[in-house]
Amino acid sequence: MAIVTASQLRRVYRVDPRVRLWWRTLCAFAVLNVALWAAVQYFHRVESPYGQWHLYLSGVYVAVCAYRSVLPRIDLERLVVVDSRLSSIFLGRLAATVAEICFGIQLGLLVHQLGSQAQLSWVTSLAWTVPVFMTVAQAFCWHSILTLRHITQAVESLLWAAGFAWMAMLLGFVAAAGTGSTRLLAVCAIAVAVVFVFYVLRVDVPMYLRRHRAVGANSALGLAHGVVDACVRRRPDGDWAAWKADACWLTPYFSAGVWLSIAMVLIP
């Protein structure tokens, strides 16, 4: 937490109390999540290659989410809670790109692991297609952030939904063929994937489409200009109305999403 100076904290404390409470909640999640990962790393005996990879990939995801929790931002609108150079939109998105690819690889590892336990070799062969969706999604996300076009942010969300839907389909075969804990884990993962896909289609994509219709192409930037803009421009805002919509996905992202990443380390 030392990356936030006392003067910057005073700016936070002058904002809307709801923003201050939300920001404090995210900071608490950051501390909790780092502690959880450290506890798993220290107390849980990881013996399989799957567990080792999950531990390393989860460590990256936990660290980046902690950083983004302490310094939250809304990328296209260039909004930040804490006015710091470390709140740079470009820097935050760069870190998020690495973390989200790591999380996507974890999902692919999960499918590979459960497919192997269910003795479905074709599922293990297709498991590596899962993180492809999340990786391609990063390109659309960068395009939206650099050009300020919300439409490609909607495409990014759709790719995440498609990746989770594809994962659920593969795990459906695992659940049908597997037994015991393998079947239970596959069913639980399918349930999480279905909830995520429903949320994206019901909340995220409509939100970005509404913003696209409201803004249109009037504020679009060229890619070169967008890089500079994302590096240097940030707008501190303490109005809850500016954060309310995005808080609906940022909060579960930095809590439940991180817990899911850590939980995958524990799969036997």
Secondary structure, DSSP 8 states (H G I E B T S, - for coil): -TTS-HHHHHHHHTS-HHHHHHHHHHHHHHHHHHHHHHHHHHHS---SHHHHHHHHHHHHHHHHHHHHHHS-EETTTTEESS--GGG-HHHHHHHHHHHHHHHHHHHHHHHHHHHHHTT-HHHHHHGGGHHHHHHHHHHHHHHHHHHT-HHHHHHHHHHHHHHHHHHHHHHHHHHHH--HHHHHHHHHHHHHHHHHHHHIIIIIHHHHHHHHHHHTTTT---HHHHHHHHHH--EE---HHHHHHHHHHHHHHHTHHHHHHHHGGG--
